[in-house]
Amino acid sequence: MTSTPRYKQIEEHLLERIDSGAYPAHHQIPPEEQLARDFGVSRMTANKAIRDLVQKGYLIRQAGLGTFVTDRKAESSLQEVLNIAAEVRGRGHAYRNDVMRCEAIDADDEVALQLGVRLGSRVFHTILVHREDELPIQLEERFVNPRWVPDYLTTDFTQHTPNEVLVAACPISDVEHVVEAVLVDQLTANALGIDSATPCLSVIRRTWSGENLISYARLIHPGDRYKLRSSMRGLQG
């Protein structure tokens, strides 16, 4: 039986300190030299431990300042439509969801306008609460045009997210996001396990496949558990 490599021992020590809250977000960890002395290893070994945790997203290096604990809030990109289950698992956490609604309804004025269908048209409607390590991080209310995804409501959403179903049926070519800060009603607050006074992020998302408008979704995230990211490169001026 082989012993745990020394760099792994340092990683485990740092992760234990992070998970316990002893090293909160933005806390500066001990420098490589100190870790090397504390664990009786070379600086190269300490550097490998830190480098691995940087690659995994637990730490961030700031030139000339040191290495700090990252803010591990759940994060999504505004430039892509990603599967939330894959995002959560990619962070090394457990994913599951609660299916609150799965039905066909008549489109009201707002849904008809946003989904590009006639008022009163039959549309598919789902509400799910997505969880990361059992903590609710997103309430997703989605409306889908049955013409483009006719089997949507037959999905077992405990096994496949709406995103997976849509991408499999109609590869996404275009996406529109509208983001704002909101306060939610009591039912939404209860579903997310938060106080109704907690600030939230609301994302309105519409997705197209070619010329076809496929879905309209309202995504609500507790502001203290989630962040959204966007980046642009190659801009001039």
C-alpha positions in Angstrom: 0.0 0.0 0.0 1.5 3.3 -1.1 1.4 6.4 1.0 -0.3 9.6 -0.2 2.1 11.8 -2.2 3.4 14.8 -0.3 1.9 17.3 -2.7 -1.5 15.6 -2.2 -1.1 16.0 1.5 -0.7 19.7 1.1 -3.7 19.9 -1.3 -5.8 18.0 1.2 -4.7 20.3 4.0 -5.5 23.4 2.0 -8.9 22.0 0.9 -9.8 21.1 4.5 -9.0 24.7 5.5 -11.1 26.1 2.6 -14.1 23.7 3.2 -14.1 24.4 7.0 -14.2 28.2 6.4 -10.8 28.7 8.0 -9.7 30.1 4.6 -12.7 32.0 3.3 -13.1 33.5 -0.2 -10.3 36.0 -0.9 -8.1 34.8 2.0 -4.4 34.7 1.2 -2.9 31.2 1.8 0.6 30.7 3.2 3.4 31.2 0.6 5.1 28.2 -1.0 8.2 28.6 1.2 6.1 28.3 4.4 4.2 25.3 3.1 7.4 23.6 2.1 8.9 24.1 5.6 5.7 23.0 7.4 5.4 19.8 5.4 9.2 19.1 5.1 9.2 19.1 1.3 10.8 21.0 -1.5 9.4 24.3 -2.8 8.7 22.5 -6.1 6.4 20.0 -4.3 4.5 22.8 -2.6 4.3 24.7 -5.9 2.7 21.6 -7.5 0.0 21.4 -4.8 -0.8 25.1 -5.3 -0.7 24.8 -9.1 -3.2 21.9 -9.1 -5.6 23.8 -6.9 -5.4 26.8 -9.1 -6.2 24.6 -12.1 -9.2 23.2 -10.2 -10.5 26.7 -9.5 -10.0 26.7 -5.7 -7.1 29.2 -5.8 -6.0 32.2 -7.9 -2.5 33.6 -8.1 -2.1 37.4 -8.2 1.3 38.5 -9.4 3.3 40.3 -6.8 0.7 39.7 -4.1 0.3 36.0 -3.5 -2.2 33.2 -3.8 -5.8 33.6 -2.7 -8.9 31.5 -2.2 -11.4 32.0 -5.0 -15.1 32.8 -4.7 -16.6 29.4 -5.4 -20.1 30.7 -6.2 -21.8 28.7 -8.9 -21.0 30.4 -12.2 -22.5 30.4 -15.7 -21.5 32.0 -18.9 -23.8 34.5 -20.7 -22.2 33.7 -24.0 -23.0 30.0 -24.0 -26.0 27.8 -23.2 -24.5 25.2 -21.0 -26.1 22.2 -19.2 -26.4 23.2 -15.6 -25.9 19.5 -14.4 -22.6 19.3 -16.3 -21.5 22.7 -14.8 -22.2 21.5 -11.2 -20.5 18.1 -11.7 -17.6 19.9 -13.4 -17.0 21.7 -10.2 -16.8 18.3 -8.4 -20.2 18.7 -6.7 -23.4 16.6 -6.7 -26.3 17.7 -8.9 -30.0 16.9 -8.7 -33.3 18.7 -9.3 -36.8 19.0 -8.2 -39.5 18.9 -10.9 -42.3 21.2 -9.8 -44.3 21.4 -13.1 -44.4 19.4 -16.3 -47.5 20.3 -18.4 -49.1 21.7 -21.5 -50.7 25.1 -21.1 -52.2 27.9 -23.2 -49.8 30.7 -23.9 -50.8 34.0 -22.2 -49.8 37.4 -23.7 -46.3 37.4 -22.4 -45.5 33.8 -23.3 -47.0 34.3 -26.8 -44.9 37.4 -27.4 -41.7 35.9 -26.1 -42.1 32.5 -27.8 -43.4 33.9 -31.1 -46.7 32.0 -31.0 -50.4 33.0 -31.2 -52.1 33.9 -28.0 -53.8 30.8 -26.5 -51.5 28.4 -28.4 -50.7 25.2 -26.6 -47.1 25.3 -25.3 -45.1 23.0 -23.0 -44.3 24.3 -19.6 -41.8 23.1 -16.9 -40.5 24.4 -13.6 -37.4 22.8 -12.0 -35.3 23.7 -9.0 -31.6 22.9 -9.7 -29.5 21.9 -6.7 -25.7 21.8 -6.1 -24.8 19.7 -3.1 -28.5 19.9 -2.2 -28.4 23.7 -2.1 -30.9 25.3 -4.5 -29.0 27.5 -7.0 -31.5 28.1 -9.8 -35.3 28.0 -10.4 -35.9 27.4 -14.1 -39.3 28.1 -15.6 -39.3 27.2 -19.3 -41.8 27.4 -22.1 -41.2 25.3 -25.2 -42.8 25.4 -28.7 -44.2 21.8 -29.2 -43.7 22.1 -32.9 -39.9 21.9 -32.6 -39.6 19.6 -29.5 -42.7 17.4 -29.6 -41.5 14.8 -27.1 -40.4 17.4 -24.5 -43.0 16.5 -21.8 -42.2 12.7 -22.0 -38.7 13.4 -20.7 -37.7 12.1 -17.2 -36.3 15.5 -16.0 -34.7 13.8 -13.0 -32.3 12.2 -15.5 -32.0 14.8 -18.2 -32.2 18.6 -17.9 -34.3 20.7 -20.2 -31.1 22.0 -21.8 -30.1 18.4 -22.7 -33.4 17.7 -24.3 -33.5 20.9 -26.4 -29.9 20.5 -27.6 -30.6 16.9 -28.6 -33.7 17.8 -30.5 -32.7 21.2 -32.0 -29.0 22.2 -31.8 -28.9 25.8 -30.5 -27.6 28.4 -32.9 -28.5 31.7 -31.2 -29.3 32.8 -27.7 -30.6 36.0 -26.1 -30.1 36.9 -22.5 -31.7 39.8 -20.4 -30.3 40.0 -16.9 -31.6 42.1 -14.0 -31.6 42.2 -10.2 -35.0 41.3 -8.7 -36.9 40.4 -5.5 -39.0 37.3 -5.8 -42.5 36.3 -4.6 -42.9 34.0 -1.6 -43.5 30.9 -3.6 -40.2 31.3 -5.5 -38.4 32.2 -2.3 -39.8 29.0 -0.7 -38.6 26.9 -3.7 -35.1 28.4 -3.4 -35.0 28.1 0.3 -34.4 31.9 0.8 -36.0 34.8 2.4 -38.2 36.9 0.0 -36.0 39.9 0.8 -32.9 38.2 -0.6 -31.7 39.9 -3.8 -31.8 37.5 -6.8 -30.5 37.5 -10.4 -33.1 37.0 -13.1 -32.1 35.8 -16.5 -34.6 35.8 -19.4 -33.2 33.4 -22.0 -34.6 32.8 -25.5 -33.0 30.2 -27.7 -33.1 29.6 -31.5 -32.2 26.7 -33.8 -31.6 28.3 -37.1 -34.7 30.5 -37.9 -36.9 28.7 -35.3 -37.5 30.2 -31.8 -37.4 27.1 -29.6 -37.8 28.1 -26.0 -38.3 31.0 -23.6 -37.0 30.5 -20.0 -37.0 32.5 -16.8 -34.0 31.6 -14.6 -33.9 32.9 -11.0 -30.7 32.6 -9.0 -30.2 33.6 -5.3 -27.7 36.5 -5.6 -25.4 35.1 -2.8 -25.1 31.7 -4.5 -24.6 32.5 -8.1 -22.7 34.7 -10.5 -22.8 35.2 -14.3 -19.8 35.7 -16.5 -19.2 37.3 -19.9 -16.1 38.2 -21.7 -15.2 39.9 -25.0 -11.9 39.7 -26.8 -10.4 41.5 -29.7 -12.1 44.8 -29.1 -10.4 47.9 -30.4 -10.4 51.4 -28.8 
